[in-house]
Amino acid sequence: MTDDLSLAPFRIHTLEDGSQQLWLFDGDMEEVADVFEDRDAESNGHGWESFASWLLETEMPDNAELIWFGSEGDTFVAGSSDPAALRQLAERLHAAFHDRSLLARLVTEAELD
């Protein structure tokens, strides 16, 4: 397994079969947890999964079938055998993570639980 850290704090792991997984851990989620919580949304792995799923459906519908999720409470996980599709999602999540106003706007639009 190799790691791509260019989208920190998100990490892309390439598995032996060539598929990839995108990870975000709870310690990193805490940096922007208030953005989710101020909008009554979960700020854990499941909340990030809901947010990523909404982004796929609204902004990248062609990629929605190519990406799967396996998040847990303390970890966001998305995966795909299509590296370009996963990277597109990763870049969008990375941009939102590092721009609090963008993240706030998107989480509000997504109307997450």
Secondary structure, 3 states (H helix, E strand, C coil): CEEECCCCCCEEEECCCCCEEEEEEHHHHHHHHHHHHCCCCCCCHHHHHHHHHHHHHHHCHHHHHHCEECCECCEEEEEECCHHHHHHHHHHHHHHHCCHHHHHHHHHHHCCC
